[in-house]
Amino acid sequence: MKNTKRILLSIVPTMVFGLTGCSGGSSSSSSGDALNVSGVLSLGNSAQGLEKVQSFAQLEEAVSAMSVTLSSYKVSCSTNTTPVQTATASVGSDGSFNVSIAGATGQPLTCFLVDSNGNKAADFLISDSSKKDLNGNAETKSTTAFKKDANLGTIDFDPNAGEVTVPASNISSVVAPVTVAAAQVFDPTGAWTIGAVDFSLPNGTKAPCDSNDNTCHGPPSGQAIYLKLWKGSVIADSSDIYGLQVWEGQNSFSTCGSKIGLTPAMKTSLGVDFSANGGADSEFSFASSVANFADQISSQTGTVNLTDGWKMDTAKLQYDMMPNCAPHDVTIAGTTYSNAWVCGPDNSSNYQAQLGGGCSDANGNPVNLNDWSGITCGSTSTSTSGIKTMSCSGNANINGTVKAVTCTNKWAVTDASYAVDANANFNWNDLNASKISSGATCASIANGASSEALKIAQLQCYSQYYYQSGMERANACLPKVDMDWSATTAANFAIVDKIRPQGLIFFEKYSPFVDGTGGSLMTRQEHYEGVNVNGNSWVNCRVIEVGGLNIKKISATKLLATYQSSTITTSLTKPACLAKFNGARESYMFYLNK
């Protein structure tokens, strides 16, 4: 499984554009005016509403949502400018709230829920079904400016996803229009470095991470990034539209040719025109070879040739591999286990299905373990349906607190149809004949006529070598590659992004603030990640990552930035996934300095 590295905006975003740019109109609001934002939170129409329940797991979430005490929350809002204006108001038992923020009229505003401990619990997201992102979803934003008091109406609060959804139609009459001309839209293009702010942070907001703190998942202090603003036009009405690229550094931008990177088909689909940018309005050209590459596995330096932008001709298998092991959806005793890891057959035509597992604290809450040294595993039990469970227990450090935890790991021995035989034992030695020994070249594992299992094994070999050798961080223009280790076919294992290089963190639609001195972007992406459940055992989790970035010009050498992030899982039947990707919402506020 590939580990996600921690970088600024540490999610895997897609490029998103809506089809609306700057519009006409005027706003006479004064930035010194107080602004009232009110509304009513509702659980009834959330993703956990009973009318949407389709499984037992969703029913559990629905019951959990219905037991939420709305009055335990507060609504906190802050402006994205300096001095930052903030205000917090309690939520009534009926879900109603009214926040009054001094100096917020006409200013970019972000609101979110905080719990009784002052921790962020949910973002307010504005959803506009009239505009679509690249995946066909409704466009969402976390920041807007109001020209007068705003009543958000009755709005959905999804406590499990950590989202409060505000339909754009509810507030269309009070949103301040963007009236600045293109020449007045601040261009943040340039190299910037992340640094701490010099004022008290708003409630529920965090400072950038210490560069040595591996437990912090936000932007690290001292990290350099490069911003590039591109201006285009909407073909339908010739209005202005902007896209903002966020790169890991200026070198990444330059290495990939200083380009926009959209394909002609993409621009036609989006209805946008960036031809005014001349030669920069072209596709990325990815490297077919990397010269002077220092391989961290072989300790050799030389030229490496690449196929599909990532398969290295020097790649070798780093571990013994059993190609007769692969992910499958398994149904046992009426329960479906998605992406179970199934190995076999052995010489008795038996299969072993790893059904996942996870850990929980003394109160039954799922927890994620990074250190298993304090955990001891005991005997194995067998259920009436034939599922075997190994239980482990001990003490582990959970978010800085040592807790007693209990962990389980489940599997079953089945036939080819996944019928369980509780008395059968799977013979791992029978797989030795198909074992591929470490040191084999990845290229030799499979060819066009090979089985699907061997083709997947070959791609896993290439994937391991790509990341462990350091090629992902090579000084070359390489495509972003998303590896799905739960794929059951070789064709679905790797998704090579043709419009997003490895060094490009974001490329999203950029929405200027009312006065043009800043703007915001937001992204949403789904993919798979693996979670360790017991030593070398892993489960695959389907996750949704959401991130948003707001920037505001303070001076020619300083920007105020806010980054919001969350990761939730849709693998509701897997405790390890629920513990690792629990929907925690985090907001970080920091300066970008030149």
C-alpha positions in Angstrom: 0.0 0.0 0.0 1.3 3.5 -0.8 1.6 5.8 2.2 0.2 9.3 1.6 3.0 11.8 2.0 2.2 15.0 4.0 2.4 18.1 1.8 0.4 21.3 1.7 -3.2 20.6 1.0 -2.4 17.0 1.4 -5.2 15.5 -0.7 -5.3 14.2 -4.3 -7.4 16.9 -6.1 -8.9 17.1 -9.5 -9.0 20.2 -11.7 -12.4 21.8 -11.5 -14.0 24.7 -13.3 -17.5 26.1 -13.2 -18.9 28.1 -16.1 -19.4 31.4 -14.3 -16.9 34.2 -14.1 -17.1 37.8 -12.8 -20.6 39.3 -13.2 -21.9 42.8 -13.4 -23.7 44.7 -10.7 -22.8 46.8 -7.7 -22.5 46.6 -4.0 -22.7 49.7 -1.7 -22.0 47.8 1.5 -19.5 49.2 3.9 -16.8 46.8 5.2 -17.4 48.3 8.7 -21.0 47.2 8.9 -22.0 44.3 11.2 -23.5 41.3 9.5 -26.1 38.9 10.8 -26.0 35.3 9.6 -28.9 33.1 10.7 -30.4 29.8 9.9 -31.8 26.5 11.2 -29.8 23.3 11.2 -31.7 20.1 10.3 -30.7 16.5 10.6 -33.8 15.1 8.8 -32.6 15.6 5.2 -28.9 14.8 5.8 -27.1 11.8 4.3 -28.0 10.0 7.5 -31.8 10.7 7.2 -33.8 7.5 7.6 -35.4 7.9 4.2 -32.0 7.3 2.6 -31.1 4.3 4.6 -30.2 1.3 2.4 -28.2 -0.9 4.7 -27.7 -1.8 8.4 -24.6 0.2 8.6 -26.4 3.3 7.2 -29.2 2.7 9.7 -26.6 2.8 12.6 -25.4 6.1 11.2 -28.9 7.4 10.9 -29.7 6.6 14.5 -26.4 8.2 15.5 -27.3 11.4 13.7 -30.7 11.5 15.2 -29.2 11.3 18.7 -27.1 14.4 18.1 -27.9 17.3 20.5 -27.8 20.4 18.3 -27.6 22.7 21.3 -24.1 21.3 22.1 -22.8 23.1 19.0 -21.9 26.7 18.2 -21.6 28.4 14.9 -18.3 30.3 14.4 -17.6 32.7 11.5 -14.5 34.6 10.6 -13.6 37.0 7.8 -10.7 36.2 5.5 -8.9 39.5 5.8 -6.9 41.4 8.4 -7.8 42.3 11.0 -9.7 39.0 11.2 -13.2 39.6 12.5 -14.8 36.7 14.3 -18.0 35.8 16.1 -19.6 32.8 17.7 -23.2 32.0 18.6 -24.9 29.1 20.3 -27.2 26.7 18.4 -30.7 26.4 19.9 -32.3 23.1 20.7 -34.4 23.5 17.5 -31.2 24.1 15.5 -31.6 27.8 15.1 -28.6 30.2 15.3 -27.9 33.9 14.7 -24.3 35.1 14.4 -23.5 38.9 14.3 -20.0 39.6 12.9 -18.7 43.2 13.1 -17.0 44.4 9.9 -18.1 41.4 7.9 -20.5 43.0 5.4 -19.1 42.7 1.9 -16.1 40.7 3.2 -15.2 37.1 2.4 -16.7 35.0 5.2 -16.2 31.4 6.3 -18.4 29.7 8.9 -18.2 26.3 10.6 -19.6 24.4 13.6 -17.6 23.8 16.7 -18.4 21.3 19.5 -18.6 21.8 23.2 -14.8 21.5 23.4 -14.2 24.2 20.8 -13.1 21.6 18.2 -14.3 22.1 14.6 -17.1 19.7 13.8 -18.4 20.7 10.3 -17.8 23.2 7.5 -20.6 25.3 6.0 -20.4 24.5 2.3 -22.4 26.4 -0.3 -23.7 24.0 -3.0 -24.7 25.4 -6.4 -26.4 22.7 -8.5 -26.4 25.1 -11.6 -22.6 24.8 -11.8 -20.7 21.5 -12.1 -17.3 20.4 -11.3 -15.3 18.1 -13.6 -16.9 15.0 -12.0 -20.4 16.3 -12.7 -21.0 17.1 -9.0 -22.6 20.4 -7.8 -20.0 23.1 -7.3 -19.3 23.8 -3.7 -17.6 26.7 -1.9 -16.7 27.4 1.7 -16.4 31.2 1.4 -18.7 33.9 0.2 -19.4 37.6 0.8 -22.8 38.9 1.8 -24.0 42.4 0.9 -26.5 42.4 3.7 -27.9 40.2 6.5 -28.2 36.6 5.4 -30.9 34.1 6.4 -29.5 30.7 5.2 -32.9 29.0 5.8 -33.3 25.4 6.9 -30.0 23.7 6.0 -28.8 20.1 6.3 -26.2 19.2 8.9 -24.5 15.8 8.3 -22.6 15.0 11.5 -20.9 12.0 10.1 -19.6 13.7 7.0 -18.9 17.0 8.9 -20.8 19.1 6.4 -23.5 21.8 6.7 -24.9 22.2 3.1 -26.3 25.6 2.1 -28.0 25.6 -1.3 -26.8 28.6 -3.3 -30.4 29.4 -4.2 -31.2 30.1 -0.5 -28.8 33.1 -0.4 -28.6 34.3 -4.1 -30.4 37.6 -3.2 -27.9 38.5 -0.5 -24.6 37.4 -2.0 -22.4 40.4 -2.9 -21.5 40.2 -6.6 -18.0 40.3 -7.9 -17.8 43.7 -9.7 -14.1 44.3 -10.1 -12.6 44.4 -13.6 -10.1 41.8 -14.6 -7.2 44.3 -14.2 -8.1 44.7 -10.5 -8.1 41.0 -9.7 -5.0 40.4 -7.5 -2.6 38.0 -9.2 -0.8 35.9 -6.5 1.6 34.3 -9.1 4.9 33.8 -7.4 6.9 31.8 -4.9 5.6 31.9 -1.3 6.6 30.4 2.1 4.2 29.3 4.8 4.5 31.0 8.2 2.6 31.6 11.4 0.3 34.6 11.8 0.9 37.3 14.3 -2.5 37.5 15.9 -4.8 35.2 17.9 -6.4 32.5 15.8 -10.2 32.3 15.4 -12.0 29.7 17.4 -11.6 26.2 15.8 -8.6 27.3 13.7 -5.1 25.9 13.9 -1.6 27.3 13.2 0.6 25.7 10.5 2.3 22.5 11.6 5.8 22.3 13.0 8.0 20.9 10.2 9.1 18.0 12.5 5.6 17.1 13.8 4.5 14.0 11.8 1.2 13.8 13.7 0.0 17.1 12.3 -1.7 16.8 9.0 -1.9 20.4 7.9 0.5 22.7 6.0 4.0 22.7 7.6 5.6 26.0 8.6 8.5 26.9 6.3 7.2 25.0 3.2 7.7 26.7 -0.1 4.9 26.7 -2.7 4.4 28.3 -6.1 1.1 29.9 -7.2 0.1 30.6 -10.8 -3.1 32.4 -11.8 -4.4 31.8 -15.3 -7.1 34.0 -16.8 -9.5 32.7 -19.5 -13.0 33.4 -20.8 -16.3 31.5 -20.8 -17.1 30.7 -24.4 -20.9 31.1 -23.9 -20.8 34.7 -22.7 -17.2 35.9 -22.9 -17.1 36.5 -19.1 -13.8 36.2 -17.3 -12.9 32.9 -15.6 -9.8 32.1 -13.5 -7.9 29.0 -12.6 -5.3 28.8 -9.9 -2.4 26.3 -9.9 -0.7 25.5 -6.6 2.7 23.8 -7.2 5.1 22.2 -4.7 7.6 24.8 -5.9 8.6 27.0 -8.8 11.0 24.3 -10.1 8.0 21.9 -10.5 6.2 24.6 -12.5 9.2 25.3 -14.7 10.1 21.6 -15.2 6.6 21.0 -16.6 7.0 23.8 -19.2 5.1 26.6 -17.3 1.9 25.4 -19.0 -1.9 25.4 -18.3 -2.0 21.8 -19.3 -5.7 21.4 -20.3 -6.4 19.2 -23.3 -8.6 20.5 -26.2 -11.3 18.0 -25.3 -11.2 19.2 -21.6 -11.6 22.9 -22.6 -14.4 22.1 -25.0 -16.2 20.1 -22.3 -15.8 22.9 -19.8 -16.7 25.6 -22.3 -13.6 27.7 -21.5 -11.0 29.5 -23.7 -7.4 30.1 -22.5 -5.9 30.9 -25.9 -5.0 34.5 -24.8 -2.2 32.9 -22.8 -0.4 32.0 -26.1 2.0 29.0 -26.0 1.2 28.4 -22.3 -2.2 27.1 -23.4 -1.0 23.6 -24.2 -0.8 20.2 -22.7 1.9 18.9 -20.4 4.6 16.8 -21.9 5.6 14.1 -19.5 9.1 12.6 -19.4 9.8 9.3 -21.1 13.1 9.0 -19.4 14.9 10.6 -16.4 18.6 11.2 -16.6 20.9 11.2 -13.6 18.3 9.6 -11.4 19.7 8.5 -8.0 17.8 5.2 -7.2 17.3 4.9 -3.4 16.9 1.2 -3.7 19.8 0.2 -5.8 22.0 3.2 -4.9 22.8 3.5 -8.6 22.7 6.8 -10.6 21.8 6.8 -14.2 19.1 7.1 -16.9 15.8 5.4 -16.3 13.3 4.9 -19.1 9.6 5.1 -18.3 6.5 3.5 -19.8 3.2 5.3 -19.3 5.0 7.9 -17.4 5.7 5.8 -14.3 6.8 2.2 -15.0 10.6 2.1 -14.6 12.6 -0.2 -16.8 14.9 -0.8 -13.8 12.1 -1.9 -11.5 12.5 -5.1 -9.6 10.3 -7.0 -7.1 11.3 -6.0 -3.5 9.4 -8.8 -1.7 8.2 -12.3 -2.5 4.8 -12.1 -4.1 1.9 -14.5 -4.3 0.0 -13.7 -7.6 -2.8 -15.9 -6.5 -3.8 -13.3 -3.9 -6.1 -10.5 -5.0 -9.1 -8.4 -3.7 -12.6 -9.6 -4.2 -16.1 -8.8 -2.9 -17.1 -11.7 -0.7 -20.6 -12.4 0.7 -20.7 -14.7 3.8 -23.8 -15.4 5.8 -25.6 -12.5 4.2 -22.9 -9.9 4.8 -20.8 -8.5 2.0 -17.1 -7.7 2.7 -15.9 -5.3 0.0 -12.3 -5.8 -1.3 -11.6 -8.8 0.9 -8.1 -10.1 0.2 -8.5 -13.6 -1.1 -5.7 -16.1 -1.7 -5.9 -19.5 -3.4 -6.7 -22.1 -4.4 -4.4 -24.4 -2.4 -4.1 -28.1 -3.5 -7.4 -28.9 -1.7 -9.2 -26.1 -3.7 -9.5 -24.0 -0.6 -9.3 -20.2 -0.5 -8.6 -17.9 2.4 -10.4 -14.6 2.6 -9.0 -11.8 4.7 -12.2 -10.0 5.8 -10.6 -7.0 7.5 -10.7 -5.9 11.1 -9.9 -2.9 13.3 -9.3 -1.6 16.8 -11.5 0.1 19.3 -11.1 1.7 22.8 -12.8 0.7 26.0 -15.9 2.6 25.0 -16.2 0.8 21.6 -15.0 3.8 19.6 -12.9 2.9 16.5 -9.3 4.0 16.8 -6.4 4.0 14.5 -3.1 2.4 15.6 0.3 3.5 14.2 2.4 1.6 16.8 1.5 -2.1 17.5 4.4 -2.8 19.9 2.1 -2.7 22.9 -0.4 -5.1 21.4 -0.5 -8.9 22.2 -2.6 -11.3 20.1 -4.4 -14.3 21.7 -6.4 -17.3 20.5 -8.6 -17.6 17.5 -12.4 -18.1 17.8 -14.8 -19.3 15.1 -18.4 -18.0 14.7 -21.4 -20.0 13.7 -21.0 -18.8 10.1 -17.4 -20.1 10.1 -15.6 -16.7 10.3 -12.4 -16.9 12.3 -11.4 -14.0 14.5 -8.1 -13.3 16.2 -8.4 -10.9 19.1 -5.6 -8.7 20.3 -5.4 -6.3 23.2 -3.0 -4.0 24.9 -2.2 -0.3 25.3 -1.5 2.2 22.5 -0.9 5.9 22.1 -4.0 7.4 20.6 -3.6 11.1 19.7 -1.2 11.6 22.6 -3.2 9.6 25.2 -2.4 6.0 26.2 -5.5 3.9 26.0 -6.5 0.3 26.4 -7.5 -1.0 23.0 -8.9 -4.3 21.6 -8.3 -5.3 18.0 -9.7 -8.0 15.8 -8.6 -9.6 12.5 -11.2 -11.7 10.6 -10.8 -14.3 7.9 -12.5 -17.4 6.6 -11.6 -20.5 4.6 -13.9 -21.0 1.6 -14.4 -22.8 -1.6 -14.3 -21.1 -5.0 -17.9 -19.9 -4.5 -17.0 -18.4 -1.1 -19.0 -21.0 0.8 -17.3 -21.3 4.2 -15.8 -24.5 5.5 -15.2 -23.9 9.2 -13.2 -27.2 9.5 -10.8 -26.6 6.6 -7.4 -25.2 6.9 -5.7 -23.2 4.2 -2.3 -24.5 3.2 -0.1 -21.5 2.4 2.8 -23.8 1.3 0.6 -24.9 -1.7 1.0 -21.4 -3.1 4.8 -21.7 -3.2 4.8 -23.0 -6.8 3.3 -19.8 -8.0 5.4 -17.5 -5.8 7.4 -14.9 -7.5 10.7 -14.3 -5.7 12.1 -10.9 -4.8 14.6 -9.6 -7.3 12.7 -10.6 -10.4 12.3 -7.7 -12.8 8.8 -6.3 -12.9 8.8 -6.6 -16.7 9.3 -10.4 -16.5 6.3 -11.1 -14.3 3.6 -10.8 -17.0 3.0 -10.4 -20.7 -0.1 -9.8 -22.8 -1.2 -13.4 -22.7 -0.7 -13.7 -18.9 -3.5 -14.2 -16.4 -5.2 -11.2 -14.8 -3.6 -12.2 -11.5 -0.1 -12.0 -13.0 -0.8 -8.7 -14.7 -2.0 -7.2 -11.4 1.1 -8.6 -9.7 3.3 -6.9 -12.3 1.6 -3.5 -11.7 2.0 -3.9 -7.9 5.7 -4.6 -8.5 6.1 -1.4 -10.6 4.1 0.6 -8.0 6.3 -0.5 -5.1 9.5 0.3 -6.9 8.2 3.7 -8.2 7.6 5.0 -4.7 10.4 3.3 -2.8 13.0 4.3 -5.3 12.1 8.0 -5.0 11.0 8.4 -8.7 7.9 10.1 -7.4 10.1 13.0 -6.3 12.5 13.0 -9.3 13.4 16.3 -11.0 11.2 15.6 -14.0 7.7 16.3 -15.3 5.9 13.2 -14.3 2.1 12.5 -14.3 0.1 12.1 -11.1 -0.7 8.4 -10.7 -3.4 7.0 -8.4 -2.8 3.3 -7.6 -5.8 1.3 -6.6 -4.5 -1.8 -4.8 -8.1 -3.0 -4.4 -8.5 -3.3 -8.2 -9.6 -6.7 -9.4 -8.5 -6.0 -13.0 -5.2 -4.7 -14.3 -7.0 -2.1 -16.4 -8.3 -0.4 -13.2 -5.1 -0.6 -11.1 -3.5 2.7 -12.2 -5.1 6.0 -13.1 -2.6 8.2 -14.9 -3.7 11.8 -14.8 -2.9 13.5 -18.1 -3.6 17.0 -16.9 -2.0 17.0 -13.5 1.7 16.5 -13.0 3.2 15.0 -9.9 4.3 18.5 -8.6 0.9 20.1 -9.1 -1.1 20.1 -5.8 -4.1 22.0 -7.1 -5.6 23.3 -10.3 -9.1 24.5 -9.6 -11.5 27.3 -10.5 -10.5 30.4 -8.6 -13.3 32.6 -7.5 -12.2 36.2 -6.8 -13.4 38.0 -3.6 -15.7 40.9 -4.0 -12.9 43.5 -3.9 -10.5 41.4 -6.0 -7.8 41.3 -3.4 -8.0 37.5 -3.0 -10.1 34.5 -3.7 -11.0 30.9 -3.0 -11.0 27.4 -4.5 -12.3 24.0 -3.4 -11.8 20.4 -4.5 -13.3 17.0 -3.8 -11.7 13.6 -4.7 -12.4 10.0 -4.1 -9.8 7.2 -4.1 -8.6 4.2 -2.1 -6.2 4.1 0.8 -4.9 1.1 2.8 -5.1 0.9 6.6 -2.9 -1.5 8.7 -5.1 -3.6 10.9 -2.7 -6.1 12.4 1.0 -6.2 11.7 1.2 -6.8 7.9 -2.5 -7.1 7.4 -4.3 -4.3 5.5 -7.8 -3.4 4.5 -8.7 -1.1 1.6 -10.8 2.0 2.3 -12.8 4.1 -0.1 -12.2 7.7 1.0 -13.5 11.1 0.0 -11.1 14.0 0.6 -12.2 17.6 0.5 -10.0 20.7 0.6 -10.4 24.4 0.3 -7.9 27.3 0.1 -8.7 31.0 0.6 -6.0 33.7 0.1 -6.2 37.4 0.8 -3.6 40.0 -0.1 -2.2 41.9 2.9 0.8 43.4 1.1 2.9 42.7 -2.0 4.9 40.3 0.1 2.3 38.8 2.5 -1.0 36.9 2.0 -3.4 35.6 4.6 -4.4 32.0 3.8 -6.9 29.6 5.2 -6.9 25.9 4.4 -9.7 23.6 5.2 -9.6 19.8 4.9 -11.4 16.6 5.8 -11.3 12.9 4.9 -14.2 10.6 5.3 -14.7 7.0 4.3 -17.6 5.3 2.5 -16.4 1.9 3.7 -19.0 1.9 6.4 -18.7 -1.8 7.4 -15.0 -1.6 8.1 -14.1 -0.3 11.6 -10.5 0.3 10.7 -11.6 2.6 7.9 -14.0 4.5 10.2 -11.3 5.0 12.7 -8.7 6.2 10.2 -10.9 8.4 8.1 -13.4 9.8 10.6 -14.4 12.9 8.9 -12.5 15.2 11.2 -12.6 18.8 9.9 -9.6 20.9 10.3 -8.9 24.6 9.4 -5.5 26.1 9.4 -4.7 29.8 9.1 -1.3 31.1 8.1 0.6 33.7 6.2 2.2 33.2 2.8 5.4 35.2 2.8 7.8 36.3 0.0 
